[in-house]
């Protein structure tokens, strides 16, 4: 399992995302720059132990009603080839040195592990502690077992989120703007064959829950 270092980051993750977010097609513009707060999320482990992966829930309080975004990030010790378009920025990590942060939907390692989580072959990890699974993350899958190596991501970003081709002709849809659901835990949406859901801290201090990603038939 990946180690969570208690150290400094310059700039911070929120500072990186603040400059990157307004250029996304799914950004809900407020008045002026985003005012971001970290509201939740979880980590995924790279089986090779090279790439850090974090699914971050971020709330923008600059909009008339707070907007909750899902921002998957990967952290690498060297640039990801042919992925300049997906670079969020670089950070100086107090232990690991320079880290290149990427939009995780454009990183093949995160996409593969997110699919593994949906299928039940990977386990979500606590965002802030080492070797600690996150029991709040739920998932389901009713399709055939995935076979072979997943292809490199070819995501389509639009105002509704991010869509990626997945095994067996399916589509992985990542919800970039999160909507709370009344069920606890949130159930798989109608028509989907797989999903991932979890919770986050709502602006009023309550615990909100919703679907983060769904796997849909072709």
N, C-alpha and C positions, 0 to 999 in steps of 0.2 A: 504494500500500500504506500501511496505517496505521503511524504512528510510535510506537514503544515508548519512552516517556519514562522516564529513570532519575531518579525524583523521589520525593517523599514522598506518602503517602496517610494521612489521618486521618479516621475510623479505617481500619485496614487491611482488606483484603478478608476475611481470615480472621476478624477481629473482627466484621465485619458478619454473615458466615455463621454464626458461633457463636451469635448471638442469634436468627437466623432459622430455622436448621435444625430445632430441636426441634418446631416447629409443622407440619412437613411430614408427610403421611400415610405416606411411604416411609422415615421416620427410624427407625433401629433403636436404641432408647433404651439408654443405658448407665447406670452409676451416677453421678448428678450431671450436670454440664454437659458438653457435648462437649469433647474435647481434640483440636483439629484441626491437621493438618499438610498443607501443599501437597505433592502427590506427582506432579504432571504436568499435561498438558493441551496445548491449542493455541489459536490465534486464528483468527478469520475476518475478512475485510475487508468493510466496507460499501462497495458501489460508489459511493454518494453521499458517502462520506467523513465522515459525521456521527456514526455510532453505533459505539462500541467494542464488540467482541464477543470473549468468551473462554470456552472450554470448559475448566473447571478440574476436576482430579481431586484430591479431598481425602480424607485418611485420618483417621478418628476412632479414637484409641487409648484412649478411655474405655470402650469395649465389651470384654467378655471376650476376644473375638477382634477384632483391628482391622477396622473396617468402612470400605470404600472407596466414596465417593460421587462421582457426576458432577454438577457444578453449573455449568450454562451461565449466564453473566451478560452483560448488556449495560450499557453505560455511556453515559449521555446528558447533554447540557448543559442540558436542560430536562425537566420531567416528561412522561412518555408519557401522552397523554390516556386516560382511562377505565381506567387500569391501576394504581390505588392498591393493589388486592389483590395485585399481583405485585411491589410495591416491596420490595426487600431492605433498602435504606437509602440514605443519602446520605453522600458522602465529600468531603473537601477535597483536591483534587489540586494538587500544588505548582506545576504549569504551567497547567492548564486550569481551575482553580477548582472550584466545586461541581459534583459529578457525581452523578446519580441512577442507582443500580444496581438492575436488574430481573432477576427470574428470566427467563432468556432464552427458555424455552419459551412464555412469554406475550408475547414481543416479536416482531412480524411480520417485522422485519428479520433477526433471527437465524434464525427458522424458514425464511425464504426462502433464506438462504445455506446453511443446513444441507442443505436439499433440493438446492441447486445443487452442493454438495460431493458428495452421494451420486450425482448424475447425472454428475458430472465437469466441470461448468461453473465450479466454484470450486476453489481450492487452499488447503489448510490451511497456516497460517503458524506459524512458531516462536513459542512463548509469550513469549520473553524478548528477541528481537532483531527489528529492523526489516528488511524486505525479505529475509526468509529463510524459504523454504518448509520445512515440517516433513516430512521423508521417512518418518518412522515412522507417519504416519497413512495408512491404506489404506481404500479404498472400492470398492464395486461397484454396478452397476445393470443389470438385464436387461429393464426395462420399456420402454414407448414413451416418446419424448421428451416432457418436460413442455411444455405450451403455456399461454399466458395468464398473467395475474398471479395468484400464490397469494393465497388469501383470508386474512383476519386469523385468527390462531390461536384455536382454541376447545379448549384442552387439558382433558384429564381426568386429574387426579392421584389415584393410589391407592397402596396399599402395594406395588404391583409397578412403579411408575414413572409415566411420563407418556405419554399417547396423544394424538395430534393428527390431525385429518383432513388428507389430502394429495391431490394431483392424481390424476385417473383413479379416484377412489373408493378409493384406498389409505389405509393408516394408518401414520403415523410413530410408532414407539415408542422413546422415549428411556429407556435403562436408567439409573436413578438410583443403584442399588446395583450396583457392578461386581463381576463374577466372573471370575477369570483363566481363560483357555482354554489348552490345551496346544499348539495349532498356532501357528506363527510364519511369517507373520502370521496372526491369527485369520481363519477363513474365514466366509463368509456363512452364517448359520443356515439350517437346512432350512425350506423354505416361504417364505422371504423373497425379495423381488425386488431388494433393495438393502441396503447396510449401510455403517457407518463403524466402524473399529476403530483402536486405538492402544495405546500402552504407558504404564506409570507405574512409579514407584519403590515396590517392596514394602517393608513394615516391616523385613524382614531384609536389605535392601540389594540384593536381586536385582531384575531387571527383569521385571515382570508385564505381560501383554497380555490384552486382552479386547475385546468388542464394545460400542461406546458407544450405537449407535442402529441400528434396523432399519426398513426399509420393507416393509410386509406388504400382500398383496392383500386386498381387501375380503372 
